[in-house]
Amino acid sequence: MNPADEILDIVDENDEVVGQAPRGEATARGLRHRCVFIEARDTAGRLFVHRRTAAKLVFPSHYDMFVGGVVGAGESYAEAALREAGEELGVVGLPRPTPLFRYLYEGPGHSWWSYVYEVRCELPVRPQAEEVAWHTFLTDAELEAQLDGRTWVPDGLETYHRLRAFRAGGGAAG
């Protein structure tokens, strides 16, 4: 199936389902839907970082420090987190990601409820070629040193800053 044809739940400002639409239409019309962000770390605690393929519907060829994506119609956030992490990392048998917090992302022309998770990936990764053009694992310090030098997905960058605040005890709600 073409990703633009995937059916999504459309939600309101309270994350209540108010309808459904194909992903391409939701993106084109800026309809609020649901997404998951999963921070994936290897056994050494390094963070999975990647560049999205040029064919991506949203933020093509941008760098990201999360794996994840949209939540399908009728799918739970937890189901989407496990599915998306497994698909993008190319791993079968990944442990269920741990939920951390949820917030409403609102960027230019885009809005989605975002649930943030973390997962430890102890298996070798084989990222999905349709999703990931390049990848590596970076320490937190290495990632921080590269924040200004690359074009990051704006929702991922906001999620990264919210996750840092959450871990520092400052909360992440928006």
C-alpha positions in Angstrom: 0.0 0.0 0.0 1.1 3.5 -0.7 1.9 5.3 2.6 -0.3 8.3 1.5 -3.3 5.9 1.4 -2.9 4.7 5.0 -6.0 5.6 7.0 -5.4 7.7 10.1 -7.7 8.7 13.0 -8.2 12.5 13.0 -8.2 13.9 16.5 -9.2 17.1 18.2 -7.2 19.2 20.7 -8.1 16.7 23.5 -6.8 13.7 21.4 -10.4 12.5 20.9 -11.1 10.8 17.5 -13.3 13.1 15.4 -13.0 11.3 12.0 -10.6 9.4 9.7 -8.7 10.4 6.5 -6.0 9.0 4.3 -2.5 10.0 5.4 -1.9 12.0 2.2 -5.0 14.0 2.8 -4.3 14.5 6.5 -0.8 15.9 5.6 -2.0 18.1 2.8 -4.9 19.6 4.8 -2.9 19.8 8.1 -5.4 17.6 9.9 -4.4 16.7 13.5 -3.6 13.0 13.9 -1.4 10.8 16.2 2.3 10.0 16.0 4.8 8.1 18.1 8.5 9.0 18.8 10.8 6.2 20.0 14.2 6.9 21.4 16.2 3.8 20.5 19.5 3.1 22.2 22.0 0.3 21.7 23.6 -1.9 24.4 26.3 0.8 25.0 23.6 3.4 25.6 24.2 5.3 22.3 21.3 6.8 20.4 20.1 5.7 17.0 20.3 8.7 14.6 19.4 8.6 11.0 18.6 10.6 7.8 15.2 10.1 6.3 14.9 9.1 2.7 14.1 11.7 0.0 10.8 9.9 -0.7 9.3 10.6 2.8 6.0 12.4 2.7 6.9 14.7 5.6 10.4 16.2 6.2 12.2 14.3 3.4 16.1 14.0 3.8 16.0 15.5 7.3 18.0 14.0 10.2 16.1 12.5 13.2 17.1 11.2 16.6 13.9 9.2 16.9 12.3 6.3 15.1 8.5 6.4 14.8 5.7 7.6 12.7 1.9 7.9 12.4 -0.6 5.8 14.4 -2.9 4.0 12.1 -6.7 4.2 12.5 -7.8 2.1 15.4 -4.2 1.4 16.5 -3.1 2.2 20.0 0.0 4.4 20.7 1.7 1.3 22.2 1.0 -0.9 19.2 2.3 1.8 16.8 5.4 2.3 18.9 6.4 -1.4 18.7 5.5 -1.6 15.0 7.3 1.5 14.0 10.4 0.8 16.0 10.6 -2.7 14.6 10.0 -1.6 11.0 12.5 1.3 11.0 15.2 -0.5 12.9 14.7 -3.7 10.9 14.5 -5.7 14.1 12.2 -8.7 15.0 11.7 -9.4 18.6 12.2 -5.9 19.9 11.1 -5.4 23.5 7.9 -3.3 23.9 9.0 0.4 24.1 8.5 2.1 27.5 6.0 5.1 27.4 7.4 8.3 28.8 5.0 11.2 28.0 2.6 12.7 25.5 2.2 16.2 24.1 0.6 18.2 21.3 3.0 19.1 18.5 2.0 22.2 16.5 4.3 23.3 13.7 3.7 25.2 10.5 1.0 23.3 8.7 1.3 20.3 10.9 -0.3 19.2 14.2 -0.3 15.8 15.9 -0.6 14.3 19.3 2.8 12.8 20.1 3.5 9.9 22.4 7.2 9.6 23.3 8.8 6.2 24.2 12.2 4.7 24.8 13.6 1.3 23.9 16.9 -0.6 24.3 17.8 -2.4 21.1 20.2 -5.3 21.8 19.8 -6.8 18.4 21.7 -5.8 15.2 19.8 -3.1 13.3 18.9 -3.4 9.6 17.1 -0.2 9.0 14.2 -0.2 6.5 15.6 1.2 3.2 12.4 2.9 2.3 12.6 4.9 5.6 16.2 5.3 6.4 18.9 6.6 4.0 21.8 6.6 6.5 22.2 5.8 10.2 24.6 5.6 13.1 24.7 5.4 16.9 25.9 8.5 18.7 26.6 9.3 22.4 24.6 12.1 23.9 27.6 14.4 23.7 28.2 13.5 20.0 24.5 14.2 19.2 24.6 17.6 21.1 27.7 18.6 19.0 25.8 17.9 15.8 22.5 19.7 16.6 23.4 22.9 14.9 25.2 21.3 11.9 22.4 19.3 10.4 18.8 19.8 9.2 16.7 18.0 11.8 13.0 17.2 11.6 11.3 20.0 13.5 9.0 17.7 15.5 11.9 15.4 16.4 14.0 18.3 17.6 11.1 19.7 19.7 10.6 16.2 21.1 14.3 15.9 21.9 14.2 19.1 23.9 11.0 18.1 25.7 12.6 14.7 26.5 15.7 16.4 28.0 13.4 18.6 30.1 11.3 15.6 31.2 14.4 13.7 32.3 15.7 16.8 34.1 12.5 16.9 36.1 11.1 20.0 34.3 8.1 18.1 32.7 7.4 17.9 29.0 3.8 19.0 28.7 3.1 21.7 26.2 
